[in-house]
Amino acid sequence: MTLPNARAKAKELLGAIEQGADLKKDTEVTESSNTNLETCLVNYLAHRSSSSKSLKPRTIKQYNDTIRLYSADWLSFKLAAITEKDIVNRHRDISKGDVDGQRRPSKSQADLWGRVIRVLFNFASREYKGVNGEQLFTIPTVALSHNKQWHHIPRKQTHIRKSQLEQLLDGLDKFRQVYANDITGCVVVDCLMFAVFTGLRKGELLGLTWDRIDLSAGYFWIDETKNGQPLELPITDTIKQILTRRYASKAGNFVFSNKELQIADPKKALKRITEYLELTFTWHDCRRTFASNAELAGIGAYSIKRLMNHKTRRDDVTAGYIVQTADELAIPAAKVEQAILSAAGRVEEQEAIDKQLIKALAALDDKTKRKILF
């Protein structure tokens, strides 16, 4: 800028100040309007880290990885420069696997990317305002809804069938005996059995520590859950057997640990186990198996929700009056355990026990029958 031009600009700014302009605010608005995608991501994660509902490390990593994998070439782009057409085209490319660094086509990853982008633009529309408080950015992901481009991947329905439970439990027991020297494998076997009989998520299981287990009182609790609500559960007979076995080889504070180290990724051990069992299933299949057997056992919906640690709707007034600690959940948990054991052929079904009881009573003389009844 030449000296005459600088003087002219200075006069212009001085005139604006005399008319009441806030140059500092105007500068802040200009800086906000120039915010790029990477800055928005960093600011959003910092904002959530300082809020009462902070993101979990896993979620932070997922947001970073998703944006940097599928939008690496956009990081320096100003938010205002990202159009609806850009969003539509990139979502389509991710679905087809046409993005650099992407290993294969993935509709679910395309939807995940779209949701993260939407979160960032929602944050930007509230965080960065104009001179009079107006929004500086629109939400370009609305084009995905308008074009009906979201894939809406349905929930998986895979689980361990009732007819496969005997194969599962017997196979896990045999694996522990045959591969006793495979410490990690044996720990994962116990962890899988724990998952089948509690429905807990993999992360909740692997993060379980001995200081959150009270064997004498018959309950344990999970502090860090997916929905943020702590969960207190009863220790059933099967769970007690698993915990007693793990305590005998206790090393460190984690229940399911390899020596003193927490098992972070049991993927390889799970593969070894499923190949030995000749039965393919995932960690979350154990959770769905627990829920399915809870329904078959006739457990009430509220008890199932609590055992699974699912939130009830905010407008569900009744749920607010139902208190369900480990004591209240002991009977429902025992019923689910019996349903799973019955399906696996480890205990007789209730119907068979009733038939045996009726047969035994029928053989008694009249006087003994009356004595039992009255």
C-alpha atoms as a printed R data frame, in Angstrom:
    type eleno elety resid chain resno       x       y      z
1   ATOM     1    CA   MET     A     1   0.000   0.000  0.000
2   ATOM     2    CA   THR     A     2   1.421   3.375 -0.997
3   ATOM     3    CA   LEU     A     3   1.535   6.237  1.511
4   ATOM     4    CA   PRO     A     4  -1.256   8.228 -0.206
5   ATOM     5    CA   ASN     A     5  -3.457   5.098 -0.289
6   ATOM     6    CA   ALA     A     6  -2.725   4.436  3.399
7   ATOM     7    CA   ARG     A     7  -3.752   7.989  4.305
8   ATOM     8    CA   ALA     A     8  -6.965   7.618  2.284
9   ATOM     9    CA   LYS     A     9  -7.743   4.302  4.033
10  ATOM    10    CA   ALA     A    10  -7.029   5.830  7.453
11  ATOM    11    CA   LYS     A    11  -9.458   8.697  6.727
12  ATOM    12    CA   GLU     A    12 -12.076   6.147  5.668
13  ATOM    13    CA   LEU     A    13 -11.691   4.151  8.897
14  ATOM    14    CA   LEU     A    14 -11.694   7.293 11.054
15  ATOM    15    CA   GLY     A    15 -14.922   8.341  9.363
16  ATOM    16    CA   ALA     A    16 -16.453   4.951 10.075
17  ATOM    17    CA   ILE     A    17 -15.430   5.215 13.759
18  ATOM    18    CA   GLU     A    18 -17.026   8.675 14.021
19  ATOM    19    CA   GLN     A    19 -20.266   7.155 12.698
20  ATOM    20    CA   GLY     A    20 -20.189   4.506 15.476
21  ATOM    21    CA   ALA     A    21 -18.663   1.539 13.653
22  ATOM    22    CA   ASP     A    22 -17.012  -1.155 15.824
23  ATOM    23    CA   LEU     A    23 -13.892  -2.001 13.840
24  ATOM    24    CA   LYS     A    24 -12.845  -4.737 16.255
25  ATOM    25    CA   LYS     A    25 -16.192  -6.479 15.922
26  ATOM    26    CA   ASP     A    26 -16.113  -6.078 12.150
27  ATOM    27    CA   THR     A    27 -12.662  -7.700 12.147
28  ATOM    28    CA   GLU     A    28 -13.919 -10.605 14.287
29  ATOM    29    CA   VAL     A    29 -16.860 -11.132 11.926
30  ATOM    30    CA   THR     A    30 -14.508 -11.112  8.943
31  ATOM    31    CA   GLU     A    31 -12.258 -13.666 10.642
32  ATOM    32    CA   SER     A    32 -15.268 -15.831 11.499
33  ATOM    33    CA   SER     A    33 -16.584 -15.731  7.960
34  ATOM    34    CA   ASN     A    34 -13.132 -16.882  6.760
35  ATOM    35    CA   THR     A    35 -13.105 -19.926  9.093
36  ATOM    36    CA   ASN     A    36 -11.995 -23.048  7.261
37  ATOM    37    CA   LEU     A    37 -13.064 -26.649  7.836
38  ATOM    38    CA   GLU     A    38  -9.998 -27.661  9.858
39  ATOM    39    CA   THR     A    39 -10.307 -24.677 12.219
40  ATOM    40    CA   CYS     A    40 -14.001 -25.406 12.701
41  ATOM    41    CA   LEU     A    41 -13.220 -29.036 13.583
42  ATOM    42    CA   VAL     A    42 -10.547 -28.030 16.109
43  ATOM    43    CA   ASN     A    43 -12.791 -25.375 17.681
44  ATOM    44    CA   TYR     A    44 -15.752 -27.746 17.886
45  ATOM    45    CA   LEU     A    45 -13.740 -30.459 19.635
46  ATOM    46    CA   ALA     A    46 -12.271 -27.870 22.037
47  ATOM    47    CA   HIS     A    47 -15.754 -26.518 22.731
48  ATOM    48    CA   ARG     A    48 -17.122 -29.980 23.515
49  ATOM    49    CA   SER     A    49 -14.107 -30.824 25.686
50  ATOM    50    CA   SER     A    50 -14.860 -27.845 27.919
51  ATOM    51    CA   SER     A    51 -18.613 -28.508 28.133
52  ATOM    52    CA   SER     A    52 -20.448 -30.603 30.727
53  ATOM    53    CA   LYS     A    53 -21.214 -33.224 28.049
54  ATOM    54    CA   SER     A    54 -17.705 -33.779 26.759
55  ATOM    55    CA   LEU     A    55 -17.034 -36.178 23.923
56  ATOM    56    CA   LYS     A    56 -15.381 -39.492 24.652
57  ATOM    57    CA   PRO     A    57 -11.846 -40.059 23.280
58  ATOM    58    CA   ARG     A    58 -13.212 -42.667 20.881
59  ATOM    59    CA   THR     A    59 -15.732 -40.164 19.445
60  ATOM    60    CA   ILE     A    60 -13.068 -37.466 19.100
61  ATOM    61    CA   LYS     A    61 -10.853 -39.902 17.192
62  ATOM    62    CA   GLN     A    62 -13.780 -40.928 14.988
63  ATOM    63    CA   TYR     A    63 -14.582 -37.296 14.088
64  ATOM    64    CA   ASN     A    64 -10.934 -36.511 13.325
65  ATOM    65    CA   ASP     A    65 -10.394 -39.670 11.289
66  ATOM    66    CA   THR     A    66 -13.616 -39.265  9.312
67  ATOM    67    CA   ILE     A    67 -12.980 -35.661  8.310
68  ATOM    68    CA   ARG     A    68  -9.289 -36.172  7.551
69  ATOM    69    CA   LEU     A    69  -9.847 -39.389  5.582
70  ATOM    70    CA   TYR     A    70 -12.766 -38.299  3.420
71  ATOM    71    CA   SER     A    71 -12.224 -34.500  3.369
72  ATOM    72    CA   ALA     A    72  -8.436 -34.091  3.481
73  ATOM    73    CA   ASP     A    73  -8.544 -31.846  0.410
74  ATOM    74    CA   TRP     A    74 -11.205 -29.646  2.062
75  ATOM    75    CA   LEU     A    75  -9.376 -28.835  5.304
76  ATOM    76    CA   SER     A    76  -8.185 -25.437  4.052
77  ATOM    77    CA   PHE     A    77 -11.535 -24.612  2.424
78  ATOM    78    CA   LYS     A    78 -13.580 -21.787  3.931
79  ATOM    79    CA   LEU     A    79 -16.886 -23.083  5.258
80  ATOM    80    CA   ALA     A    80 -18.715 -20.515  3.168
81  ATOM    81    CA   ALA     A    81 -17.107 -21.976  0.043
82  ATOM    82    CA   ILE     A    82 -18.419 -25.512  0.651
83  ATOM    83    CA   THR     A    83 -21.643 -25.815 -1.321
84  ATOM    84    CA   GLU     A    84 -24.571 -28.212 -1.261
85  ATOM    85    CA   LYS     A    85 -23.333 -29.615 -4.573
86  ATOM    86    CA   ASP     A    86 -19.935 -30.335 -3.000
87  ATOM    87    CA   ILE     A    87 -21.611 -32.221 -0.154
88  ATOM    88    CA   VAL     A    88 -23.831 -34.239 -2.483
89  ATOM    89    CA   ASN     A    89 -20.934 -35.207 -4.762
90  ATOM    90    CA   ARG     A    90 -18.559 -36.135 -1.932
91  ATOM    91    CA   HIS     A    91 -21.215 -38.238 -0.173
92  ATOM    92    CA   ARG     A    92 -21.829 -40.077 -3.444
93  ATOM    93    CA   ASP     A    93 -18.073 -40.607 -3.973
94  ATOM    94    CA   ILE     A    94 -17.606 -42.090 -0.490
95  ATOM    95    CA   SER     A    95 -20.544 -44.426 -1.111
96  ATOM    96    CA   LYS     A    96 -18.843 -45.656 -4.296
97  ATOM    97    CA   GLY     A    97 -15.317 -45.758 -2.839
98  ATOM    98    CA   ASP     A    98 -13.997 -43.032 -5.140
99  ATOM    99    CA   VAL     A    99 -12.193 -40.958 -2.472
100 ATOM   100    CA   ASP     A   100  -8.383 -41.009 -2.164
101 ATOM   101    CA   GLY     A   101  -7.279 -43.196  0.727
102 ATOM   102    CA   GLN     A   102 -10.612 -45.016  0.943
103 ATOM   103    CA   ARG     A   103 -10.201 -48.777  0.933
104 ATOM   104    CA   ARG     A   104 -13.633 -49.812 -0.311
105 ATOM   105    CA   PRO     A   105 -17.124 -48.443 -1.033
106 ATOM   106    CA   SER     A   106 -19.092 -47.850  2.162
107 ATOM   107    CA   LYS     A   107 -22.589 -46.458  2.449
108 ATOM   108    CA   SER     A   108 -22.359 -46.435  6.235
109 ATOM   109    CA   GLN     A   109 -19.124 -44.388  6.122
110 ATOM   110    CA   ALA     A   110 -20.745 -41.969  3.687
111 ATOM   111    CA   ASP     A   111 -23.596 -41.379  6.133
112 ATOM   112    CA   LEU     A   112 -21.147 -41.052  9.033
113 ATOM   113    CA   TRP     A   113 -19.165 -38.433  7.119
114 ATOM   114    CA   GLY     A   114 -22.386 -36.559  6.320
115 ATOM   115    CA   ARG     A   115 -23.413 -36.547  9.984
116 ATOM   116    CA   VAL     A   116 -20.017 -35.228 11.130
117 ATOM   117    CA   ILE     A   117 -20.102 -32.468  8.492
118 ATOM   118    CA   ARG     A   118 -23.620 -31.578  9.638
119 ATOM   119    CA   VAL     A   119 -22.447 -31.375 13.261
120 ATOM   120    CA   LEU     A   120 -19.626 -28.995 12.303
121 ATOM   121    CA   PHE     A   121 -21.873 -26.702 10.272
122 ATOM   122    CA   ASN     A   122 -24.494 -26.665 13.031
123 ATOM   123    CA   PHE     A   123 -21.763 -25.639 15.461
124 ATOM   124    CA   ALA     A   124 -20.451 -22.975 13.073
125 ATOM   125    CA   SER     A   125 -23.926 -21.506 12.492
126 ATOM   126    CA   ARG     A   126 -24.267 -20.877 16.240
127 ATOM   127    CA   GLU     A   127 -20.666 -20.083 17.113
128 ATOM   128    CA   TYR     A   128 -19.906 -17.550 14.386
129 ATOM   129    CA   LYS     A   129 -22.322 -14.618 13.970
130 ATOM   130    CA   GLY     A   130 -22.526 -11.492 11.825
131 ATOM   131    CA   VAL     A   131 -22.490  -7.872 13.024
132 ATOM   132    CA   ASN     A   132 -26.158  -7.986 14.009
133 ATOM   133    CA   GLY     A   133 -26.101 -11.591 15.239
134 ATOM   134    CA   GLU     A   134 -27.171 -13.105 11.933
135 ATOM   135    CA   GLN     A   135 -25.934 -16.527 10.856
136 ATOM   136    CA   LEU     A   136 -22.897 -16.535  8.609
137 ATOM   137    CA   PHE     A   137 -23.293 -20.098  7.369
138 ATOM   138    CA   THR     A   138 -26.091 -22.264  6.055
139 ATOM   139    CA   ILE     A   139 -26.200 -26.046  6.571
140 ATOM   140    CA   PRO     A   140 -25.328 -27.561  3.168
141 ATOM   141    CA   THR     A   141 -26.067 -31.140  4.291
142 ATOM   142    CA   VAL     A   142 -29.799 -30.399  3.927
143 ATOM   143    CA   ALA     A   143 -29.230 -31.255  0.264
144 ATOM   144    CA   LEU     A   144 -28.706 -34.892  1.265
145 ATOM   145    CA   SER     A   145 -32.173 -34.966  2.810
146 ATOM   146    CA   HIS     A   146 -33.717 -33.082 -0.089
147 ATOM   147    CA   ASN     A   147 -32.211 -35.544 -2.576
148 ATOM   148    CA   LYS     A   148 -33.106 -38.493 -0.314
149 ATOM   149    CA   GLN     A   149 -29.455 -39.448 -0.506
150 ATOM   150    CA   TRP     A   150 -28.991 -40.678  3.065
151 ATOM   151    CA   HIS     A   151 -28.612 -44.452  3.008
152 ATOM   152    CA   HIS     A   152 -30.141 -45.037  6.464
153 ATOM   153    CA   ILE     A   153 -28.324 -48.333  6.993
154 ATOM   154    CA   PRO     A   154 -30.676 -50.584  9.027
155 ATOM   155    CA   ARG     A   155 -29.601 -52.050 12.345
156 ATOM   156    CA   LYS     A   156 -27.933 -55.431 12.196
157 ATOM   157    CA   GLN     A   157 -30.158 -58.312 13.220
158 ATOM   158    CA   THR     A   158 -27.462 -60.943 13.660
159 ATOM   159    CA   HIS     A   159 -27.337 -62.785 16.975
160 ATOM   160    CA   ILE     A   160 -26.526 -66.201 18.380
161 ATOM   161    CA   ARG     A   161 -29.590 -68.341 17.762
162 ATOM   162    CA   LYS     A   162 -31.238 -70.290 20.545
163 ATOM   163    CA   SER     A   163 -30.222 -73.527 18.834
164 ATOM   164    CA   GLN     A   164 -26.570 -72.374 18.809
165 ATOM   165    CA   LEU     A   165 -26.251 -71.511 22.506
166 ATOM   166    CA   GLU     A   166 -25.249 -75.045 23.498
167 ATOM   167    CA   GLN     A   167 -22.550 -75.059 20.819
168 ATOM   168    CA   LEU     A   168 -21.370 -71.648 22.007
169 ATOM   169    CA   LEU     A   169 -21.139 -72.316 25.750
170 ATOM   170    CA   ASP     A   170 -19.726 -75.839 25.380
171 ATOM   171    CA   GLY     A   171 -17.223 -74.587 22.814
172 ATOM   172    CA   LEU     A   172 -16.046 -71.742 25.059
173 ATOM   173    CA   ASP     A   173 -15.516 -74.171 27.957
174 ATOM   174    CA   LYS     A   174 -13.569 -76.587 25.729
175 ATOM   175    CA   PHE     A   175 -11.427 -73.772 24.290
176 ATOM   176    CA   ARG     A   176 -10.425 -72.775 27.824
177 ATOM   177    CA   GLN     A   177  -9.377 -76.355 28.572
178 ATOM   178    CA   VAL     A   178  -7.586 -77.087 25.282
179 ATOM   179    CA   TYR     A   179  -5.782 -73.729 25.066
180 ATOM   180    CA   ALA     A   180  -5.061 -73.148 28.751
181 ATOM   181    CA   ASN     A   181  -1.687 -71.619 27.825
182 ATOM   182    CA   ASP     A   182  -3.338 -69.028 25.589
183 ATOM   183    CA   ILE     A   183  -3.781 -66.427 28.331
184 ATOM   184    CA   THR     A   184  -5.350 -63.762 26.109
185 ATOM   185    CA   GLY     A   185  -7.668 -66.311 24.488
186 ATOM   186    CA   CYS     A   186  -8.893 -67.622 27.856
187 ATOM   187    CA   VAL     A   187  -9.506 -64.082 29.113
188 ATOM   188    CA   VAL     A   188 -11.488 -63.246 25.965
189 ATOM   189    CA   VAL     A   189 -13.501 -66.485 26.380
190 ATOM   190    CA   ASP     A   190 -14.574 -65.381 29.864
191 ATOM   191    CA   CYS     A   191 -15.269 -61.887 28.532
192 ATOM   192    CA   LEU     A   192 -17.532 -63.321 25.800
193 ATOM   193    CA   MET     A   193 -19.451 -65.437 28.313
194 ATOM   194    CA   PHE     A   194 -19.827 -62.349 30.495
195 ATOM   195    CA   ALA     A   195 -21.221 -60.488 27.478
196 ATOM   196    CA   VAL     A   196 -23.767 -63.217 26.707
197 ATOM   197    CA   PHE     A   197 -25.083 -63.244 30.285
198 ATOM   198    CA   THR     A   198 -25.110 -59.458 30.841
199 ATOM   199    CA   GLY     A   199 -25.537 -57.861 27.406
200 ATOM   200    CA   LEU     A   200 -22.775 -55.357 28.172
201 ATOM   201    CA   ARG     A   201 -20.888 -53.623 25.375
202 ATOM   202    CA   LYS     A   202 -17.306 -54.594 24.547
203 ATOM   203    CA   GLY     A   203 -15.860 -51.317 25.825
204 ATOM   204    CA   GLU     A   204 -17.790 -51.568 29.089
205 ATOM   205    CA   LEU     A   205 -16.511 -55.112 29.640
206 ATOM   206    CA   LEU     A   206 -12.872 -54.430 28.821
207 ATOM   207    CA   GLY     A   207 -12.927 -51.351 31.061
208 ATOM   208    CA   LEU     A   208 -14.413 -53.205 34.048
209 ATOM   209    CA   THR     A   209 -12.165 -52.982 37.121
210 ATOM   210    CA   TRP     A   210 -12.094 -54.957 40.366
211 ATOM   211    CA   ASP     A   211 -12.839 -51.879 42.478
212 ATOM   212    CA   ARG     A   212 -16.324 -51.788 40.906
213 ATOM   213    CA   ILE     A   213 -17.198 -55.350 41.895
214 ATOM   214    CA   ASP     A   214 -18.659 -56.373 45.260
215 ATOM   215    CA   LEU     A   215 -18.882 -60.160 45.286
216 ATOM   216    CA   SER     A   216 -20.099 -60.327 48.884
217 ATOM   217    CA   ALA     A   217 -22.977 -57.927 48.221
218 ATOM   218    CA   GLY     A   218 -23.678 -59.544 44.841
219 ATOM   219    CA   TYR     A   219 -23.483 -56.616 42.459
220 ATOM   220    CA   PHE     A   220 -21.120 -54.603 40.233
221 ATOM   221    CA   TRP     A   221 -21.368 -51.283 38.451
222 ATOM   222    CA   ILE     A   222 -20.225 -49.547 35.277
223 ATOM   223    CA   ASP     A   223 -19.276 -45.877 35.552
224 ATOM   224    CA   GLU     A   224 -18.535 -44.995 31.938
225 ATOM   225    CA   THR     A   225 -21.352 -46.127 29.665
226 ATOM   226    CA   LYS     A   226 -22.357 -45.123 26.148
227 ATOM   227    CA   ASN     A   227 -25.305 -43.001 27.302
228 ATOM   228    CA   GLY     A   228 -23.383 -41.472 30.195
229 ATOM   229    CA   GLN     A   229 -25.583 -43.011 32.900
230 ATOM   230    CA   PRO     A   230 -23.908 -45.298 35.491
231 ATOM   231    CA   LEU     A   231 -25.241 -48.845 35.582
232 ATOM   232    CA   GLU     A   232 -25.559 -51.138 38.591
233 ATOM   233    CA   LEU     A   233 -26.146 -54.833 37.882
234 ATOM   234    CA   PRO     A   234 -26.608 -57.978 39.999
235 ATOM   235    CA   ILE     A   235 -24.090 -60.818 40.015
236 ATOM   236    CA   THR     A   236 -25.914 -63.982 38.956
237 ATOM   237    CA   ASP     A   237 -24.551 -67.489 39.594
238 ATOM   238    CA   THR     A   238 -22.915 -67.729 36.151
239 ATOM   239    CA   ILE     A   239 -21.353 -64.279 36.448
240 ATOM   240    CA   LYS     A   240 -20.053 -65.183 39.914
241 ATOM   241    CA   GLN     A   241 -18.336 -68.284 38.477
242 ATOM   242    CA   ILE     A   242 -16.643 -66.171 35.797
243 ATOM   243    CA   LEU     A   243 -15.509 -63.509 38.286
244 ATOM   244    CA   THR     A   244 -14.221 -66.134 40.709
245 ATOM   245    CA   ARG     A   245 -12.208 -67.736 37.904
246 ATOM   246    CA   ARG     A   246 -10.788 -64.395 36.804
247 ATOM   247    CA   TYR     A   247  -9.957 -63.386 40.377
248 ATOM   248    CA   ALA     A   248  -7.916 -66.583 40.813
249 ATOM   249    CA   SER     A   249  -5.560 -65.304 38.098
250 ATOM   250    CA   LYS     A   250  -5.941 -61.637 38.973
251 ATOM   251    CA   ALA     A   251  -3.242 -59.332 37.603
252 ATOM   252    CA   GLY     A   252  -3.748 -55.600 37.901
253 ATOM   253    CA   ASN     A   253  -7.037 -53.798 38.387
254 ATOM   254    CA   PHE     A   254  -8.775 -54.793 35.151
255 ATOM   255    CA   VAL     A   255 -11.014 -57.862 35.342
256 ATOM   256    CA   PHE     A   256 -10.302 -58.895 31.762
257 ATOM   257    CA   SER     A   257  -6.580 -58.288 31.396
258 ATOM   258    CA   ASN     A   258  -3.607 -60.092 29.920
259 ATOM   259    CA   LYS     A   259  -1.239 -60.234 32.879
260 ATOM   260    CA   GLU     A   260  -1.244 -56.608 34.041
261 ATOM   261    CA   LEU     A   261  -2.292 -55.027 30.740
262 ATOM   262    CA   GLN     A   262  -5.844 -54.196 29.717
263 ATOM   263    CA   ILE     A   263  -6.879 -55.986 26.535
264 ATOM   264    CA   ALA     A   264  -7.433 -53.119 24.113
265 ATOM   265    CA   ASP     A   265  -8.237 -54.970 20.884
266 ATOM   266    CA   PRO     A   266  -9.314 -58.640 21.193
267 ATOM   267    CA   LYS     A   267  -9.952 -58.968 17.448
268 ATOM   268    CA   LYS     A   268  -7.299 -61.641 16.848
269 ATOM   269    CA   ALA     A   269  -8.340 -63.668 19.902
270 ATOM   270    CA   LEU     A   270 -11.985 -63.510 18.844
271 ATOM   271    CA   LYS     A   271 -11.035 -64.830 15.404
272 ATOM   272    CA   ARG     A   272  -9.169 -67.771 16.969
273 ATOM   273    CA   ILE     A   273 -12.140 -68.567 19.185
274 ATOM   274    CA   THR     A   274 -14.807 -68.367 16.466
275 ATOM   275    CA   GLU     A   275 -12.713 -70.557 14.171
276 ATOM   276    CA   TYR     A   276 -12.349 -73.159 16.931
277 ATOM   277    CA   LEU     A   277 -16.087 -73.039 17.680
278 ATOM   278    CA   GLU     A   278 -16.948 -73.057 13.960
279 ATOM   279    CA   LEU     A   279 -19.448 -70.361 14.854
280 ATOM   280    CA   THR     A   280 -19.237 -66.819 13.482
281 ATOM   281    CA   PHE     A   281 -20.454 -63.970 15.676
282 ATOM   282    CA   THR     A   282 -19.445 -60.478 16.817
283 ATOM   283    CA   TRP     A   283 -19.251 -58.827 20.216
284 ATOM   284    CA   HIS     A   284 -22.497 -56.973 19.608
285 ATOM   285    CA   ASP     A   285 -24.194 -60.250 18.635
286 ATOM   286    CA   CYS     A   286 -23.761 -61.251 22.295
287 ATOM   287    CA   ARG     A   287 -25.646 -58.119 23.325
288 ATOM   288    CA   ARG     A   288 -28.478 -58.826 20.891
289 ATOM   289    CA   THR     A   289 -28.555 -62.440 22.099
290 ATOM   290    CA   PHE     A   290 -29.003 -61.288 25.690
291 ATOM   291    CA   ALA     A   291 -31.820 -58.904 24.708
292 ATOM   292    CA   SER     A   292 -33.604 -61.574 22.646
293 ATOM   293    CA   ASN     A   293 -33.494 -64.081 25.508
294 ATOM   294    CA   ALA     A   294 -34.669 -61.429 27.958
295 ATOM   295    CA   GLU     A   295 -37.739 -60.881 25.796
296 ATOM   296    CA   LEU     A   296 -38.370 -64.650 25.575
297 ATOM   297    CA   ALA     A   297 -38.053 -64.925 29.362
298 ATOM   298    CA   GLY     A   298 -40.949 -62.491 29.740
299 ATOM   299    CA   ILE     A   299 -38.934 -59.707 31.357
300 ATOM   300    CA   GLY     A   300 -40.737 -56.366 31.468
301 ATOM   301    CA   ALA     A   301 -39.732 -53.695 28.967
302 ATOM   302    CA   TYR     A   302 -38.455 -51.332 31.671
303 ATOM   303    CA   SER     A   303 -36.275 -54.070 33.191
304 ATOM   304    CA   ILE     A   304 -34.825 -54.936 29.784
305 ATOM   305    CA   LYS     A   305 -34.055 -51.262 29.132
306 ATOM   306    CA   ARG     A   306 -32.300 -50.970 32.479
307 ATOM   307    CA   LEU     A   307 -30.355 -54.213 32.087
308 ATOM   308    CA   MET     A   308 -29.255 -53.012 28.629
309 ATOM   309    CA   ASN     A   309 -28.718 -49.462 29.961
310 ATOM   310    CA   HIS     A   310 -30.929 -47.896 27.309
311 ATOM   311    CA   LYS     A   311 -32.429 -44.503 27.982
312 ATOM   312    CA   THR     A   312 -36.180 -44.105 28.277
313 ATOM   313    CA   ARG     A   313 -37.911 -41.227 26.519
314 ATOM   314    CA   ARG     A   314 -37.937 -37.900 28.332
315 ATOM   315    CA   ASP     A   315 -41.731 -37.758 28.130
316 ATOM   316    CA   ASP     A   316 -42.068 -41.197 29.785
317 ATOM   317    CA   VAL     A   317 -43.301 -40.089 33.206
318 ATOM   318    CA   THR     A   318 -43.729 -43.645 34.492
319 ATOM   319    CA   ALA     A   319 -40.049 -44.449 33.967
320 ATOM   320    CA   GLY     A   320 -39.128 -41.649 36.353
321 ATOM   321    CA   TYR     A   321 -40.928 -43.456 39.190
322 ATOM   322    CA   ILE     A   322 -39.317 -46.867 38.637
323 ATOM   323    CA   VAL     A   323 -36.178 -47.369 40.713
324 ATOM   324    CA   GLN     A   324 -34.061 -50.279 39.464
325 ATOM   325    CA   THR     A   325 -30.827 -50.944 41.293
326 ATOM   326    CA   ALA     A   326 -29.051 -54.293 41.379
327 ATOM   327    CA   ASP     A   327 -31.521 -55.490 44.039
328 ATOM   328    CA   GLU     A   328 -34.570 -54.861 41.847
329 ATOM   329    CA   LEU     A   329 -32.832 -56.343 38.796
330 ATOM   330    CA   ALA     A   330 -31.712 -59.559 40.538
331 ATOM   331    CA   ILE     A   331 -34.850 -61.560 39.640
332 ATOM   332    CA   PRO     A   332 -35.051 -60.373 35.986
333 ATOM   333    CA   ALA     A   333 -31.310 -61.081 35.514
334 ATOM   334    CA   ALA     A   334 -31.717 -64.573 36.995
335 ATOM   335    CA   LYS     A   335 -34.630 -65.268 34.615
336 ATOM   336    CA   VAL     A   336 -32.545 -64.293 31.602
337 ATOM   337    CA   GLU     A   337 -29.698 -66.472 32.872
338 ATOM   338    CA   GLN     A   338 -32.064 -69.442 33.238
339 ATOM   339    CA   ALA     A   339 -33.458 -68.870 29.746
340 ATOM   340    CA   ILE     A   340 -29.954 -68.953 28.233
341 ATOM   341    CA   LEU     A   341 -28.880 -71.984 30.272
342 ATOM   342    CA   SER     A   342 -32.101 -73.820 29.376
343 ATOM   343    CA   ALA     A   343 -31.581 -73.150 25.666
344 ATOM   344    CA   ALA     A   344 -28.015 -74.438 26.025
345 ATOM   345    CA   GLY     A   345 -29.253 -77.624 27.699
346 ATOM   346    CA   ARG     A   346 -27.495 -76.839 30.976
347 ATOM   347    CA   VAL     A   347 -30.625 -76.751 33.137
348 ATOM   348    CA   GLU     A   348 -34.018 -78.265 32.610
349 ATOM   349    CA   GLU     A   349 -36.679 -75.976 31.252
350 ATOM   350    CA   GLN     A   350 -39.405 -74.875 33.650
351 ATOM   351    CA   GLU     A   351 -42.043 -76.817 31.747
352 ATOM   352    CA   ALA     A   352 -40.089 -80.066 32.152
353 ATOM   353    CA   ILE     A   353 -39.607 -79.427 35.873
354 ATOM   354    CA   ASP     A   354 -43.347 -78.778 36.298
355 ATOM   355    CA   LYS     A   355 -44.182 -82.061 34.557
356 ATOM   356    CA   GLN     A   356 -41.800 -83.968 36.810
357 ATOM   357    CA   LEU     A   357 -43.292 -82.306 39.875
358 ATOM   358    CA   ILE     A   358 -46.861 -83.191 38.842
359 ATOM   359    CA   LYS     A   359 -45.804 -86.776 38.173
360 ATOM   360    CA   ALA     A   360 -44.131 -87.043 41.572
361 ATOM   361    CA   LEU     A   361 -47.147 -85.571 43.395
362 ATOM   362    CA   ALA     A   362 -49.539 -87.908 41.584
363 ATOM   363    CA   ALA     A   363 -47.736 -90.904 43.058
364 ATOM   364    CA   LEU     A   364 -48.304 -89.742 46.654
365 ATOM   365    CA   ASP     A   365 -51.149 -90.989 48.832
366 ATOM   366    CA   ASP     A   366 -54.090 -88.716 49.569
367 ATOM   367    CA   LYS     A   367 -53.008 -87.910 53.139
368 ATOM   368    CA   THR     A   368 -49.536 -86.731 52.027
369 ATOM   369    CA   LYS     A   369 -51.029 -84.637 49.208
370 ATOM   370    CA   ARG     A   370 -53.313 -82.868 51.685
371 ATOM   371    CA   LYS     A   371 -50.435 -82.321 54.100
372 ATOM   372    CA   ILE     A   372 -48.364 -80.667 51.363
373 ATOM   373    CA   LEU     A   373 -51.247 -78.468 50.209
374 ATOM   374    CA   PHE     A   374 -52.726 -77.420 53.535
